[in-house]
Structures are given as structure tokens and as C-alpha cells.
Amino acid sequence: MARMTMIEAVRSAMDVSMGRDENVVVFGEDVGYFGGVFRCTQGLQAKYGKTRCFDAPISESGIVGTAIGMAAYGLKPCVEIQFADYMYPAYDQITQEAARIRYRSNGDFTCPIVLRMPTGGGIFGGQTHSQSPEALFTHVCGLKVIVPSNPYDAKGLLISAIEDPDPVMFLEPKRLYNGPFDGHHERPVTPWSKHELGDVPEGHYTIPIGKAEIRRKGSAVTVVAYGTMVHVALAAAEETGIDAEVIDLRSLLPLDLDTIVQSVTKTGRCVVVHEATLTSGFGAELVSLVQEHCFYHLEAPVVRVTGWDTPYPHAQEWDYFPGPARVGRALTEVMEA
């Protein structure tokens, strides 16, 4: 075991995968010599050469289109979109080509690509470096969507994604790269070196895609979250003193519905938290599923805590960002309903 940041865990996952399988290639904007804008690929080109880790032109559509062709040829591309906000020019390639190859070819071809992309806010990146576009992927048949919340999960899930025969969207919450940020921007962030989930095996291991994890057991209310919001939810539960059960989805598609249903059936209450905008966010799907499967067990309406229905506001970062105070108010609201 080693203590790793999420950056180091992601890098280790690619390193282990490239060492085990010569068909794994890594490319994207500035990922070669420079090592990526967040240094997630640092050292990979020096270790594996310029044919297996290389820079791509500033063309997200070209990057993903090339990856799809490589995958059809038998390679396993793990490509980086520098920020999730930049994926829109590639959306046609992702949704119309990568997601449909297995269906379109009647199973003769698969598309084993991974698209890594830093997601979310909390870094004063403004409207073009802070978006959370996961719902644009979960609506597409043929894609898998992963959002890890810690280094241990990030490495195990990324290795699973690289080994998966179908396209995987791997969204990395950039605010968690160096520590488990709980929404208290006014406090120093605890580094991953002082957190138990910063302990990461140095070799190969996998975590099943589609399996959630209960981060905090409780009996009063279920909180469903993913990515950075897992740590915000944990802080809110501690600060309010409410006996909340916190579920870390880890994988949005496929979704571990059984874990959600079992928890809400037990608690009778549910709060859904995500950083993306409210309207048509992934939380709407979660609320619908809870209503469908747990209706007769609910003691209060399901509540969502999310970002605003606005572009990400640079000047009002911490008002937009769902912090522990907002989540705490939602917990209190459902307990008093």
C-alpha cells in the first residue's frame, strides 16, 4: 500500500494497465512530455515511449474519433479531455459512434475506450472549467459513467474501465485531486495522505463498475451522492447530528439501484445531492427511481440539493456550490416533514 493523491492514483492505474497490456495507449492535449494540465500522466511518456503516450492536437472531436478507430483496430485507448467542459465538440463522436458500435455491428465490434475528464467546480475555474456534464452521458445507451470520490476507488475503477470492452466516461472531480474537500472552503483541506482512502495498493486491482458503497451507516435518512458531494454529505451529517446513511454511487451507469432501495426502505427518507444544475440533472433520475421503488416506505418527499440553473458563476462560487450548510438544511427539512 502507498499513500496517494487522486492524481497519483489515476496515474498509477494507467501505469499498471500499460505495463500489463501493450495495447493500452494514452493520449490527449498536453499529456505527453508535459504530463497533463493536472500532471495525471506525468512520466508515462518517458516510461513507455512516444507511441504509447503522446500529445494530440487541440481537437476533442479528433481525439475521440481517433480513439474510436484505434479501438476498432484492437487497441485500448485511455484518452484525456483536458476539462469536462471541452467535451462538447466530441459529443457526436461519443454518442453516435462510440456508444453504438456494439449495437450497430450486432456484437461483431466493441469500443474499449476510456474518456477521462476533470469535472466539477470549487477551483474558481468559471463557467468553462467547472461544469458537471454527467447527465449528458447517462442519457445515452451504450455508455458507462463513473465518478470516483477518492484515490482508492479512482485507481480500481479506472483499471476496470480500461479493461472494459465498452466505452466508459470517467469523470474525475478536480476538487478532490489533492484532498477530500467537504465544502468548507474557508478551512485548510485535509490531504489524502491523512485520509484512510488515500491508502492505495501499488499493483493491479479492480473495483466492479456498477457497485455503490455506503460511506456512513445510519437509520434516519438516506443521502445519495457521488464525487465531491460525498464528502460534503458526510460533513453535513456530522454537523447536524442527524443519523444519515450516506451512499457513494461511484458508478452512475450502470447504477446500483439495489443499494439505494434497501437504504431508503430502511430509513424512509431521502436527500439527493449533486453539483450539476438542478433541471434534468442526474438527481431527477434518482428521485424518480426512489419514488417508483420506495413510495410506500417514504415518510417525507425526496429532496434535491444541487447547483443553480445558471452557468457556473465565478463571482458566486460558494453560493452555487452545494456546501454542507445547504445539505444540512435539506436533512433537517426531511426530518421535520
C-alpha positions as CSV (number, residue, x, y, z in Angstrom):
1,M,0.0,0.0,0.0
2,A,1.1,3.6,-0.7
3,R,-0.4,6.9,0.2
4,M,-1.6,8.6,-3.0
5,T,-3.5,11.7,-4.1
6,M,-6.2,11.1,-6.6
7,I,-3.8,12.4,-9.3
8,E,-1.2,9.8,-8.3
9,A,-3.9,7.0,-8.1
10,V,-5.2,7.8,-11.6
11,R,-1.6,7.9,-13.0
12,S,-0.9,4.6,-11.2
13,A,-3.9,3.0,-12.8
14,M,-2.7,4.0,-16.3
15,D,0.8,2.9,-15.5
16,V,-0.3,-0.6,-14.2
17,S,-2.6,-1.0,-17.2
18,M,0.1,0.0,-19.8
19,G,2.5,-2.4,-18.1
20,R,0.1,-5.3,-18.3
21,D,-1.2,-4.7,-21.8
22,E,0.8,-3.3,-24.7
23,N,-2.5,-2.4,-26.5
24,V,-3.3,0.3,-23.9
25,V,-2.4,3.8,-25.2
26,V,-2.8,7.2,-23.6
27,F,-3.1,10.4,-25.5
28,G,-4.8,13.9,-25.3
29,E,-3.9,17.5,-25.1
30,D,-0.5,18.1,-23.3
31,V,-0.5,14.6,-21.8
32,G,2.9,13.5,-23.2
33,Y,6.0,15.5,-22.3
34,F,4.1,17.9,-20.2
35,G,2.3,15.2,-18.2
36,G,-1.2,16.7,-18.4
37,V,-2.6,20.0,-17.1
38,F,-3.1,18.3,-13.7
39,R,0.0,16.1,-14.1
40,C,-2.1,12.9,-14.2
41,T,0.1,11.4,-17.0
42,Q,3.4,12.7,-15.7
43,G,6.3,10.2,-16.5
44,L,4.2,7.9,-18.7
45,Q,5.8,9.0,-22.0
46,A,9.3,8.7,-20.6
47,K,8.5,5.2,-19.4
48,Y,6.5,3.8,-22.4
49,G,7.6,5.9,-25.3
50,K,6.0,8.4,-27.6
51,T,4.0,5.8,-29.5
52,R,2.0,4.8,-26.4
53,C,1.7,8.2,-24.6
54,F,1.5,11.2,-26.9
55,D,0.1,14.6,-27.4
56,A,-2.9,15.3,-29.6
57,P,-3.9,18.5,-31.4
58,I,-6.5,20.8,-29.7
59,S,-9.4,18.9,-31.3
60,E,-11.7,17.0,-29.0
61,S,-13.7,15.6,-31.8
62,G,-10.4,14.4,-33.5
63,I,-9.2,12.9,-30.2
64,V,-12.3,10.8,-29.6
65,G,-12.7,9.9,-33.3
66,T,-9.1,8.7,-33.4
67,A,-9.7,6.7,-30.2
68,I,-12.7,5.0,-31.7
69,G,-10.7,4.0,-34.8
70,M,-7.9,2.7,-32.6
71,A,-10.4,0.7,-30.5
72,A,-12.0,-0.9,-33.7
73,Y,-8.4,-1.9,-34.7
74,G,-7.8,-3.6,-31.4
75,L,-6.1,-1.0,-29.2
76,K,-7.4,0.2,-25.8
77,P,-7.2,4.0,-25.8
78,C,-7.4,5.8,-22.5
79,V,-7.7,9.5,-23.6
80,E,-7.8,12.7,-21.6
81,I,-10.3,15.5,-22.3
82,Q,-8.5,18.4,-20.6
83,F,-11.7,19.6,-18.8
84,A,-15.1,18.1,-19.0
85,D,-16.3,21.4,-20.3
86,Y,-14.3,20.8,-23.5
87,M,-16.1,17.5,-24.5
88,Y,-18.9,19.2,-26.4
89,P,-17.2,19.2,-29.8
90,A,-16.7,15.4,-29.3
91,Y,-20.2,14.7,-28.2
92,D,-21.3,13.5,-31.7
93,Q,-18.4,11.0,-31.8
94,I,-19.2,9.8,-28.3
95,T,-22.9,9.4,-28.6
96,Q,-23.3,8.5,-32.3
97,E,-20.3,6.4,-32.8
98,A,-18.6,5.0,-29.7
99,A,-21.8,4.3,-27.8
100,R,-23.4,2.5,-30.7
101,I,-20.7,0.3,-32.2
102,R,-21.6,-2.8,-30.4
103,Y,-25.3,-2.5,-31.2
104,R,-24.7,-1.4,-34.8
105,S,-22.4,-4.3,-35.6
106,N,-24.6,-6.9,-33.8
107,G,-21.7,-7.5,-31.4
108,D,-19.0,-8.0,-34.0
109,F,-17.2,-4.9,-32.8
110,T,-16.8,-3.3,-29.4
111,C,-15.3,0.1,-28.4
112,P,-13.0,-0.3,-25.5
113,I,-12.2,3.3,-24.9
114,V,-12.0,5.4,-21.7
115,L,-12.5,9.1,-21.8
116,R,-11.0,10.7,-18.7
117,M,-12.1,14.2,-17.9
118,P,-11.7,16.5,-14.8
119,T,-15.2,17.6,-13.7
120,G,-16.9,20.0,-11.3
121,G,-16.1,23.3,-9.7
122,G,-14.6,24.6,-6.5
123,I,-11.4,25.9,-8.1
124,F,-12.6,29.3,-9.4
125,G,-12.4,28.0,-12.9
126,G,-15.5,29.9,-14.0
127,Q,-18.1,28.8,-16.5
128,T,-15.8,27.0,-18.9
129,H,-13.7,25.0,-16.4
130,S,-16.3,24.0,-13.8
131,Q,-19.2,22.1,-15.4
132,S,-20.6,18.8,-14.4
133,P,-22.0,17.2,-17.6
134,E,-22.6,13.6,-16.3
135,A,-26.3,13.7,-17.1
136,L,-25.5,14.2,-20.8
137,F,-23.8,10.8,-20.8
138,T,-26.2,8.9,-18.5
139,H,-28.9,9.6,-21.0
140,V,-27.0,7.7,-23.8
141,C,-27.5,3.9,-24.2
142,G,-24.2,2.2,-24.6
143,L,-22.0,4.3,-22.3
144,K,-20.8,3.7,-18.8
145,V,-20.4,6.6,-16.5
146,I,-18.1,6.6,-13.4
147,V,-17.4,9.4,-10.8
148,P,-15.0,8.4,-8.1
149,S,-14.7,10.2,-4.8
150,N,-11.3,9.1,-3.5
151,P,-7.9,7.7,-4.7
152,Y,-8.6,4.1,-3.8
153,D,-11.8,4.0,-5.9
154,A,-10.2,6.1,-8.6
155,K,-7.5,3.6,-9.3
156,G,-9.6,0.4,-9.0
157,L,-12.4,1.8,-11.1
158,L,-10.1,3.3,-13.8
159,I,-8.4,-0.1,-14.2
160,S,-11.8,-1.7,-14.5
161,A,-12.8,0.9,-17.1
162,I,-9.6,0.3,-19.2
163,E,-10.3,-3.4,-19.1
164,D,-14.0,-3.0,-20.0
165,P,-15.0,-3.8,-23.6
166,D,-17.3,-0.8,-23.9
167,P,-16.9,3.0,-23.8
168,V,-16.5,4.4,-20.3
169,M,-16.8,8.1,-19.3
170,F,-14.5,8.6,-16.4
171,L,-15.3,11.9,-14.6
172,E,-12.6,12.9,-12.1
173,P,-13.8,15.6,-9.6
174,K,-10.9,18.0,-9.8
175,R,-11.6,19.5,-6.3
176,L,-10.7,16.1,-4.9
177,Y,-7.4,15.6,-6.7
178,N,-5.4,16.6,-3.7
179,G,-7.7,16.0,-0.7
180,P,-11.3,15.1,0.4
181,F,-12.9,18.6,0.1
182,D,-16.0,18.8,2.2
183,G,-17.3,22.1,1.0
184,H,-15.7,24.2,3.8
185,H,-13.7,26.5,1.6
186,E,-12.7,28.7,4.5
187,R,-10.7,25.8,6.1
188,P,-7.5,24.1,5.1
189,V,-8.1,20.9,3.1
190,T,-7.0,17.6,4.7
191,P,-4.6,16.0,2.3
192,W,-5.2,12.4,1.1
193,S,-2.0,11.4,3.0
194,K,-4.0,11.8,6.2
195,H,-7.2,10.0,5.0
196,E,-7.7,6.3,5.0
197,L,-8.9,6.2,1.4
198,G,-5.6,7.6,0.4
199,D,-4.1,4.2,1.0
200,V,-3.9,2.6,-2.4
201,P,-2.3,-0.7,-3.5
202,E,0.6,-0.1,-5.8
203,G,-0.2,-3.0,-8.1
204,H,-3.2,-4.2,-10.0
205,Y,-6.7,-4.4,-8.5
206,T,-10.2,-3.6,-9.8
207,I,-13.4,-2.4,-8.3
208,P,-16.6,-3.6,-10.0
209,I,-18.3,-1.0,-12.2
210,G,-22.0,-0.6,-11.0
211,K,-21.5,-1.1,-7.3
212,A,-22.1,1.7,-4.8
213,E,-20.5,2.0,-1.4
214,I,-22.1,3.0,1.9
215,R,-19.7,5.6,3.4
216,R,-21.7,6.2,6.6
217,K,-24.3,3.9,8.1
218,G,-27.5,5.5,9.5
219,S,-31.2,4.9,10.1
220,A,-32.9,8.3,9.9
221,V,-32.4,9.4,6.3
222,T,-30.5,8.3,3.1
223,V,-28.2,10.7,1.3
224,V,-27.3,9.7,-2.3
225,A,-24.3,11.4,-3.7
226,Y,-21.2,11.0,-5.9
227,G,-17.9,12.7,-6.4
228,T,-17.1,15.7,-4.3
229,M,-20.6,15.8,-2.8
230,V,-20.0,12.5,-0.9
231,H,-17.6,14.4,1.4
232,V,-20.0,17.4,1.6
233,A,-22.8,15.0,2.6
234,L,-20.6,13.3,5.3
235,A,-19.7,16.8,6.7
236,A,-23.4,17.8,6.8
237,A,-24.4,14.6,8.6
238,E,-21.7,15.1,11.2
239,E,-22.5,18.8,11.7
240,T,-26.3,18.4,12.0
241,G,-26.0,15.3,14.2
242,I,-28.6,13.6,12.1
243,D,-28.3,9.8,11.8
244,A,-27.8,9.9,8.0
245,E,-26.8,7.0,5.8
246,V,-24.5,8.3,3.0
247,I,-24.3,6.3,-0.2
248,D,-21.4,6.9,-2.6
249,L,-22.7,5.8,-6.0
250,R,-19.3,5.6,-7.7
251,S,-20.9,4.4,-10.9
252,L,-23.9,6.3,-12.3
253,L,-24.4,4.0,-15.3
254,P,-24.8,1.2,-14.6
255,L,-26.5,2.2,-11.3
256,D,-26.5,0.2,-8.1
257,L,-30.3,0.6,-7.6
258,D,-30.5,-2.2,-5.0
259,T,-28.3,-0.4,-2.5
260,I,-30.4,2.7,-2.8
261,V,-33.7,0.9,-2.5
262,Q,-32.5,-1.1,0.5
263,S,-31.3,2.0,2.3
264,V,-34.4,4.2,1.6
265,T,-36.7,1.3,2.5
266,K,-34.9,1.2,5.9
267,T,-34.8,5.0,6.6
268,G,-38.0,6.2,4.9
269,R,-36.4,9.5,3.8
270,C,-34.0,10.5,1.0
271,V,-31.9,13.5,0.0
272,V,-30.1,13.5,-3.3
273,V,-27.0,15.7,-3.7
274,H,-25.1,16.7,-6.9
275,E,-23.1,19.7,-8.1
276,A,-24.6,19.9,-11.5
277,T,-27.6,22.2,-12.3
278,L,-31.0,21.2,-10.9
279,T,-33.2,20.8,-14.0
280,S,-32.8,17.5,-15.8
281,G,-29.7,16.7,-13.6
282,F,-29.0,13.1,-12.7
283,G,-30.7,13.7,-9.4
284,A,-34.0,13.8,-11.2
285,E,-33.5,10.2,-12.4
286,L,-32.5,9.2,-8.8
287,V,-35.6,10.8,-7.3
288,S,-37.9,9.1,-9.9
289,L,-36.3,5.7,-9.1
290,V,-36.8,6.2,-5.4
291,Q,-40.4,7.2,-5.9
292,E,-41.0,4.2,-8.1
293,H,-39.4,1.6,-5.9
294,C,-39.8,3.0,-2.3
295,F,-43.1,5.0,-2.5
296,Y,-44.9,3.1,0.3
297,H,-41.9,3.4,2.6
298,L,-41.4,7.1,2.3
299,E,-42.1,9.3,5.3
300,A,-41.3,12.6,3.5
301,P,-40.9,14.0,0.0
302,V,-37.5,13.3,-1.6
303,V,-35.3,16.5,-1.6
304,R,-32.6,17.5,-4.1
305,V,-29.6,19.8,-3.3
306,T,-27.8,20.9,-6.4
307,G,-26.2,23.7,-8.3
308,W,-28.3,26.5,-9.7
309,D,-29.9,26.6,-13.1
310,T,-27.3,29.1,-14.3
311,P,-23.9,29.0,-15.9
312,Y,-21.3,28.4,-13.2
313,P,-20.8,31.8,-11.6
314,H,-17.2,32.7,-11.0
315,A,-18.1,35.6,-8.6
316,Q,-20.5,33.4,-6.5
317,E,-18.6,30.1,-6.5
318,W,-19.5,29.2,-2.9
319,D,-23.2,30.1,-3.2
320,Y,-23.6,28.0,-6.3
321,F,-21.5,25.1,-4.9
322,P,-23.8,22.8,-2.7
323,G,-22.0,23.1,0.7
324,P,-22.6,21.3,4.0
325,A,-24.9,24.1,5.2
326,R,-27.3,23.6,2.3
327,V,-27.2,19.9,2.6
328,G,-27.7,20.2,6.4
329,R,-30.9,22.3,5.8
330,A,-32.2,19.6,3.5
331,L,-31.6,16.9,6.1
332,T,-33.4,19.0,8.7
333,E,-36.3,19.6,6.3
334,V,-36.9,16.0,5.5
335,M,-36.6,15.0,9.2
336,E,-39.2,17.6,10.1
337,A,-41.6,16.9,7.3
